Amino acid sequence: MASKPNMSNKKNLMPTQDPAVRAHNFQEVALGYDEAAALDEAARCLNCKNMPCVAGCPVGIHIPAFIARIRELDFEGAYQVITEASSLPAVCGRVCPQESQCEARCVRGIKGEPVGIGRLERFVADWHNAHIESAPEKPAFNGHRVAVIGSGPSGLTCAGDLAKKGYAVTVFEALHIAGGVLVYGIPEFRLPKAIVQKEVDTLKALGVDIQTNVVIGKTLTVDELFADGYEAVFIGSGAGLPNFMNIPGESLMGVYSANEFLTRNNLMKAYREGCDTPVMHAKKTVVVGGGNVAMDAARTAKRLGAEVTIVYRRTEKELPARAEEVEHAREEGIHFQMLTNPLEIEGKDGWVHAIRCQRMRLSEPDASGRARPVPIEGSEVTIEADCVIMAIGTSPNPLIKSTTEGLEVNRRGGIIVEEATGATTKAGVYAGGDAVTGAATVILAMGAGKTAAQAIDAKLSEKKA
């Protein structure tokens, strides 16, 4: 029985842990819709004929169709609609920036808030994981083998889409656990690792073989993969090389890249007692940067007991992080110092003691239309800190490029690809995700993996014919 239309201009609120409680634990912050909230939110969808929301989804989920199934109380049917296009629904329902993609196109957003598409996707995926125990059926082998380098969102998506078509897919992961940035980069309180493992197990049930502790470029090369009988290779190795500001003091003890800090906490569980790869439990931490990674690092440091300040050289309006993550950080007591740019990390006895910064102002917009931060003379400020975390972006690791002849990269180290197919300059090799674009979002990486999978299938189908 379908629910009645809901013409409210407001989304159903997402229940969350109390900020005063969650700032001291690593349990998931957002608690998810219950059935009543999901049905009420689904009833806000107008089921538009031209489906603008679908055009805003990088993987092309048929959003009105899955929401219609929710309204009919067919939650498993809704899940099947989503998984026709997405291999990671429980992940995307949590970390995808729907507000700038599918929800940004929602007609309900013209005069109010858009339908909570991401929240509904999460509800459907969580319902499936809680109620359905049977694994998906493994497709018949079509006679072709494909190698995927990296088990992050682009690699898992490419592998899943090809496995559904009968390809024998092997994923090679450098770390000891599959999931890429989903397990080493995103904190447990935003994306529980059990959720990631559930998605990985679903792909394994489809026949995807995942080999961990294999560093392509060291353990094996791309050319050796072809020699071993793989007919195509997809590179989804991410962007794990951290950037620094190259200011004095970055070599002091107590300075971390966000990558190292988050990897130690998320992958190696440094927040637990007795961890083999601990991090310092600082008293005062400064995080430099304003993206989602900066918010993740700041909120993690807070949970480890520090007083945390985020330093960003532009205004809050320009913060690249999701508004939801900024709001959660503020609720948890994290301080923000806008229009502030680091000049030097000051040390004492080899350890971080403080960070000296310059106050900034925004210039008039330049020819590109963007205002740039300009130093205000004589406005230096020193912030006391015993830990500084640099969260100012990452670059693709050069290892695969340096060991693969014929693979061209741009000046930032990103692999050059044909946009429509993901094909690189080396025959039979495709790439996508952060290895191409530099650090971006999970869903854009998934879209790139999907594009490459379609191109690989089209190319190898010529052999099948």
Secondary structure as UniProt FT lines:
FT   HELIX           19..22
FT   TURN            23..24
FT   HELIX           35..42
FT   TURN            43..44
FT   HELIX           52..55
FT   TURN            58..59
FT   HELIX           63..71
FT   TURN            72..73
FT   HELIX           75..83
FT   TURN            84..85
FT   HELIX           89..95
FT   HELIX           98..100
FT   TURN            101..102
FT   HELIX           103..105
FT   HELIX           107..109
FT   TURN            110..111
FT   HELIX           117..131
FT   STRAND          145..149
FT   HELIX           153..163
FT   TURN            164..166
FT   STRAND          168..172
FT   HELIX           181..184
FT   TURN            188..190
FT   HELIX           193..205
FT   TURN            206..207
FT   STRAND          209..211
FT   TURN            217..219
FT   HELIX           222..227
FT   TURN            228..229
FT   STRAND          232..235
FT   STRAND          241..242
FT   TURN            248..251
FT   STRAND          255..257
FT   HELIX           258..266
FT   TURN            270..271
FT   TURN            273..274
FT   STRAND          284..288
FT   HELIX           292..303
FT   TURN            304..305
FT   STRAND          307..311
FT   HELIX           316..318
FT   HELIX           323..331
FT   TURN            332..333
FT   STRAND          335..337
FT   STRAND          340..348
FT   TURN            349..350
FT   STRAND          351..362
FT   TURN            367..368
FT   STRAND          373..384
FT   STRAND          387..390
FT   STRAND          394..395
FT   HELIX           399..402
FT   TURN            405..406
FT   TURN            411..412
FT   TURN            419..421
FT   TURN            427..428
FT   STRAND          429..431
FT   HELIX           434..437
FT   HELIX           442..464
//
